[in-house]
Amino acid sequence: MITPLDPVVAQIIPLLPLRDAATMTPQSARDALRALAASRAAVPPPSVMSAEDIKVKGAAGFLNARAYRNASEKSPTVVFFHGGGWVAGDLDTHDRQARWLAIETGAVVVSVDYRRPPEVRFPGAFEDAFAATKDVIARIAEFGGDEKRVGVAGDSAGGNLAATTAIACRDAGIRLAAQLLVYPVTDVFGNFADAKENARFPSRSENAEGYFLTRATMEWFCGHYLADKTHGTDWRVSPLRAKDLAGVAPAIVATAWFDPLRDEGKAYADALAAAGVPTSYYDGPGLIHGYFGLGEASETAKREAQRARANFRALLEKGVGRDIASRSKRS
C-alpha cells in the first residue's frame, strides 16, 4: 500500500522554486534557491561548534568550501556536495543540510562549492568533486584527523557527484568508509527526454510533475551539464552505467516516493548490492525530492532523514583502512 503524500509537504510544494523549466535560466535558478534559503533567515540554523569558510583544491584551482565542526576530538570527515541540478545550489543554499549532517554524524563536514554549468560543463563538477575529496584526505589532520573514517555525501546532483566520486576513489585505491546518496541522479543517458530510456524508470512518468522536481526540469538540468548527449553513457555522470561497482564504499541510498528520480536511485542501490557492496536503502514514503531540507517543517521528512544519517554515522564510525596503492581502472 502506497503511503499518501505527507500533508505538510503538500502545503509546501507550491512555495518551492525550479518548477517551470520553460522560463528558467541558470541565473534565475540560482537566485530562486538562494531566495528560498534567505526566506528562512528568521529561523536560527542548527547550532554547530564552528562553521568556517575555507578553500580546497579543485581540478582547475581552489574552490570555496565550508568546514562544519561539532566536536574538538578526532572524528570522521565527510565531504559533502550540494544539490541544485549541478547548475544551481551553493554553500548557503545547503548550509542547514550540512549542519544537520555534522550534528547527527559527529563528523567534520566539508561542503564543497564545485564549478557549475553552463560556465563549466561535464566533467567539470565531477573532476572538482574528486579533486576536493583527495585534497581533504591529504589534509585530514586539518579536519577530522582520521583517514580511516572518511565518507562522501550529497543530495540530488550532489548525490550523483558523491556516487561517482566513490567510484573514482575505488579506482584510485582510496578506501572510503561510506557514501550517503540522497535521491541521487544515477542515469542521465537520453537527458530525461528519451521515451525508451524514461520507460526503464516508471517514476519518471508517475512523478513527472506536481511534486516539486519535474522531469522537464531534469531535462533542463541535463541539457546544461552535458555539452553532448552522448556523454550520458559515461559513468562519471551516470554511475548506474559503471561496468563494475564491486569494492566501492558501503552505501546508504535514500530516495523519495513522489520523485521522478526514485526508480533510478533504487536501481543504483540494487546494483551496488548485487556487486557485493553493503547497501541500505530508504524509499522515503510520503515524501518528495528535497525532503532532507524540509525536516524543520515536516516530522515525516525529519524522521526519514534522521534514519539515513544514523546509518551513515554507524558506517563512518566503523571506518576502513586506506590503500595507497593504485588499482586498475575497472569502470
Number of C-alpha atoms within 10 A of each C-alpha: 3 7 10 11 15 16 12 15 21 16 9 13 15 12 9 14 18 20 20 15 16 9 9 16 15 17 10 14 22 19 15 19 21 18 14 14 16 13 10 10 10 7 9 8 13 14 13 14 12 14 18 11 13 14 17 23 20 25 17 11 10 16 18 17 23 22 24 27 24 20 16 10 10 14 23 27 31 35 27 32 31 30 24 22 25 27 26 23 24 24 21 17 22 22 20 19 23 28 25 23 24 28 21 14 25 22 27 30 30 31 30 27 25 30 24 22 23 16 11 16 19 22 16 18 27 26 21 26 29 22 21 27 27 20 14 21 24 11 14 16 12 11 23 26 18 16 25 21 25 33 30 28 30 26 30 25 27 30 28 32 35 30 34 25 27 31 27 21 20 24 18 17 17 24 24 28 29 30 29 29 31 30 35 29 27 28 25 28 20 19 24 22 17 11 11 10 15 20 11 12 19 15 19 25 15 12 20 20 17 15 22 25 24 23 24 19 21 22 18 22 23 26 20 22 25 20 16 13 14 12 19 21 17 17 20 25 28 21 28 27 20 17 10 16 23 17 18 27 27 23 27 22 26 28 30 26 25 26 27 31 29 25 21 24 30 22 16 25 25 18 20 24 18 13 14 14 18 17 19 18 18 20 18 23 18 18 28 29 25 22 23 25 20 20 19 14 13 18 14 21 25 16 14 20 22 18 13 19 21 14 16 26 23 13 24 26 18 12 20 17 14 16 14 10 8 12 13 9 12 13 17
